[in-house]
Amino acid sequence: MNHAVFPLRAPVRLVSIGDLARQLGVTPRALRHYQDRGLVRSHRLSGNVRGYDAEAVEQLETITALRAVGLPIAAIRQVLELRDRPEAQADALREALSGVLQARRDQVTRLEEMLEEASASPGALASVVAAGKSFA
């Protein structure tokens, strides 16, 4: 008699969407949004609740960290898609972070100009707005 041998698998531990959202400091809606945008997959728990395995949790930790510093979803997608090519992924991440940093520096410059104009011309809202537009 020939018996098939099947490898034993440990049960997959899934984290519910609500628990993971609390853990990451985001809303369940944000997690659904990332899934809807194709950045991560979920499984279904009882009651049709979304559940995330360890790989998805790790990806969502990355996504939420990058969103917190202002990376757009398109840039995050590009970085995640390169996970099998670590050097290319690091290059893409550096490029995306540099872009966000430059945008923030430009914003600080605009704020400084507007603050300077507001200090020089109390009550002159139009000139403050004009100073801000000169950097847009």
C-alpha positions as a Markdown table, in Angstrom:
| # | Residue | x | y | z |
|---|---|---|---|---|
| 1 | Met | 0.0 | 0.0 | 0.0 |
| 2 | Asn | 1.4 | 3.4 | -1.1 |
| 3 | His | 0.7 | 6.3 | 1.3 |
| 4 | Ala | 1.1 | 9.8 | 0.1 |
| 5 | Val | 3.1 | 11.9 | 2.5 |
| 6 | Phe | 2.1 | 15.5 | 2.8 |
| 7 | Pro | 4.4 | 18.0 | 4.6 |
| 8 | Leu | 2.9 | 19.5 | 7.7 |
| 9 | Arg | 2.3 | 23.2 | 7.6 |
| 10 | Ala | 2.0 | 25.4 | 10.6 |
| 11 | Pro | -1.3 | 27.3 | 10.5 |
| 12 | Val | -1.1 | 30.7 | 9.1 |
| 13 | Arg | -1.7 | 33.4 | 11.7 |
| 14 | Leu | -3.8 | 36.2 | 10.4 |
| 15 | Val | -4.1 | 39.6 | 12.0 |
| 16 | Ser | -7.6 | 41.2 | 11.6 |
| 17 | Ile | -7.8 | 44.6 | 9.8 |
| 18 | Gly | -8.9 | 46.3 | 13.0 |
| 19 | Asp | -6.0 | 45.0 | 15.1 |
| 20 | Leu | -3.5 | 45.7 | 12.4 |
| 21 | Ala | -4.8 | 49.3 | 11.9 |
| 22 | Arg | -4.4 | 49.9 | 15.6 |
| 23 | Gln | -0.9 | 48.4 | 15.6 |
| 24 | Leu | 0.1 | 50.6 | 12.7 |
| 25 | Gly | -1.7 | 53.8 | 13.9 |
| 26 | Val | -3.8 | 54.1 | 10.8 |
| 27 | Thr | -7.5 | 53.5 | 10.0 |
| 28 | Pro | -8.9 | 50.3 | 8.6 |
| 29 | Arg | -10.0 | 52.4 | 5.6 |
| 30 | Ala | -6.4 | 53.2 | 4.9 |
| 31 | Leu | -5.5 | 49.5 | 4.8 |
| 32 | Arg | -8.4 | 48.8 | 2.5 |
| 33 | His | -7.3 | 51.6 | 0.3 |
| 34 | Tyr | -3.8 | 50.1 | 0.0 |
| 35 | Gln | -5.3 | 46.7 | -0.9 |
| 36 | Asp | -7.7 | 48.3 | -3.4 |
| 37 | Arg | -4.6 | 50.0 | -5.0 |
| 38 | Gly | -3.0 | 46.5 | -5.3 |
| 39 | Leu | -0.2 | 47.1 | -2.8 |
| 40 | Val | -1.1 | 44.2 | -0.5 |
| 41 | Arg | -3.4 | 41.2 | -0.3 |
| 42 | Ser | -5.6 | 40.0 | 2.5 |
| 43 | His | -7.4 | 36.8 | 3.4 |
| 44 | Arg | -10.9 | 36.6 | 4.7 |
| 45 | Leu | -11.6 | 35.7 | 8.3 |
| 46 | Ser | -15.0 | 34.7 | 9.8 |
| 47 | Gly | -17.6 | 37.3 | 9.3 |
| 48 | Asn | -15.9 | 38.3 | 6.0 |
| 49 | Val | -13.3 | 40.4 | 8.0 |
| 50 | Arg | -10.0 | 41.0 | 6.2 |
| 51 | Gly | -7.0 | 39.3 | 7.7 |
| 52 | Tyr | -3.3 | 39.8 | 6.9 |
| 53 | Asp | -0.5 | 37.3 | 7.1 |
| 54 | Ala | 3.0 | 38.0 | 8.2 |
| 55 | Glu | 4.2 | 39.0 | 4.7 |
| 56 | Ala | 1.3 | 41.4 | 4.3 |
| 57 | Val | 1.9 | 42.9 | 7.8 |
| 58 | Glu | 5.5 | 43.5 | 6.8 |
| 59 | Gln | 4.5 | 45.2 | 3.6 |
| 60 | Leu | 1.9 | 47.3 | 5.3 |
| 61 | Glu | 4.5 | 48.4 | 7.9 |
| 62 | Thr | 6.7 | 49.6 | 5.0 |
| 63 | Ile | 3.8 | 51.3 | 3.2 |
| 64 | Thr | 2.6 | 53.2 | 6.3 |
| 65 | Ala | 6.1 | 54.3 | 7.1 |
| 66 | Leu | 6.7 | 55.6 | 3.6 |
| 67 | Arg | 3.3 | 57.3 | 3.5 |
| 68 | Ala | 4.0 | 58.9 | 6.8 |
| 69 | Val | 7.0 | 60.8 | 5.2 |
| 70 | Gly | 5.0 | 61.8 | 2.2 |
| 71 | Leu | 5.9 | 59.2 | -0.5 |
| 72 | Pro | 3.1 | 58.9 | -3.0 |
| 73 | Ile | 1.5 | 55.5 | -3.6 |
| 74 | Ala | 2.9 | 55.3 | -7.1 |
| 75 | Ala | 6.5 | 55.6 | -5.8 |
| 76 | Ile | 5.8 | 53.1 | -3.0 |
| 77 | Arg | 4.5 | 50.6 | -5.6 |
| 78 | Gln | 7.7 | 51.0 | -7.7 |
| 79 | Val | 9.8 | 50.4 | -4.6 |
| 80 | Leu | 7.7 | 47.3 | -3.5 |
| 81 | Glu | 7.8 | 45.9 | -7.0 |
| 82 | Leu | 11.6 | 45.7 | -6.8 |
| 83 | Arg | 11.7 | 43.6 | -3.7 |
| 84 | Asp | 13.5 | 40.8 | -5.6 |
| 85 | Arg | 16.2 | 43.2 | -6.7 |
| 86 | Pro | 17.6 | 44.8 | -3.5 |
| 87 | Glu | 20.1 | 47.2 | -5.2 |
| 88 | Ala | 17.5 | 48.5 | -7.6 |
| 89 | Gln | 15.0 | 48.8 | -4.8 |
| 90 | Ala | 17.4 | 50.8 | -2.7 |
| 91 | Asp | 18.1 | 53.1 | -5.7 |
| 92 | Ala | 14.3 | 53.6 | -6.3 |
| 93 | Leu | 13.8 | 54.3 | -2.6 |
| 94 | Arg | 16.6 | 56.9 | -2.5 |
| 95 | Glu | 15.2 | 58.6 | -5.6 |
| 96 | Ala | 11.7 | 58.7 | -4.2 |
| 97 | Leu | 12.8 | 60.0 | -0.8 |
| 98 | Ser | 15.1 | 62.6 | -2.4 |
| 99 | Gly | 12.1 | 63.9 | -4.4 |
| 100 | Val | 10.0 | 64.2 | -1.3 |
| 101 | Leu | 12.8 | 65.9 | 0.6 |
| 102 | Gln | 13.3 | 68.4 | -2.2 |
| 103 | Ala | 9.6 | 69.2 | -2.3 |
| 104 | Arg | 9.7 | 69.8 | 1.5 |
| 105 | Arg | 12.8 | 72.1 | 1.1 |
| 106 | Asp | 10.9 | 74.1 | -1.5 |
| 107 | Gln | 8.0 | 74.3 | 0.8 |
| 108 | Val | 10.2 | 75.6 | 3.7 |
| 109 | Thr | 11.6 | 78.2 | 1.3 |
| 110 | Arg | 8.1 | 79.4 | 0.4 |
| 111 | Leu | 7.2 | 79.5 | 4.1 |
| 112 | Glu | 10.3 | 81.5 | 5.0 |
| 113 | Glu | 9.5 | 84.0 | 2.1 |
| 114 | Met | 5.9 | 84.3 | 3.2 |
| 115 | Leu | 6.9 | 84.8 | 6.9 |
| 116 | Glu | 9.4 | 87.5 | 5.9 |
| 117 | Glu | 6.8 | 89.3 | 3.8 |
| 118 | Ala | 4.2 | 89.1 | 6.6 |
| 119 | Ser | 6.8 | 90.6 | 9.0 |
| 120 | Ala | 7.7 | 93.4 | 6.6 |
| 121 | Ser | 4.1 | 94.2 | 5.7 |
| 122 | Pro | 1.7 | 93.7 | 8.6 |
| 123 | Gly | -1.9 | 93.4 | 7.3 |
| 124 | Ala | -0.8 | 92.9 | 3.7 |
| 125 | Leu | -2.2 | 89.5 | 3.0 |
| 126 | Ala | -2.0 | 89.9 | -0.8 |
| 127 | Ser | 1.8 | 90.4 | -0.7 |
| 128 | Val | 2.2 | 87.4 | 1.5 |
| 129 | Val | 0.2 | 85.3 | -0.9 |
| 130 | Ala | 2.2 | 86.7 | -3.8 |
| 131 | Ala | 5.5 | 85.8 | -2.1 |
| 132 | Gly | 4.2 | 82.3 | -1.7 |
| 133 | Lys | 3.2 | 82.0 | -5.4 |
| 134 | Ser | 6.6 | 83.1 | -6.6 |
| 135 | Phe | 8.0 | 79.7 | -5.6 |
| 136 | Ala | 5.1 | 77.6 | -6.8 |
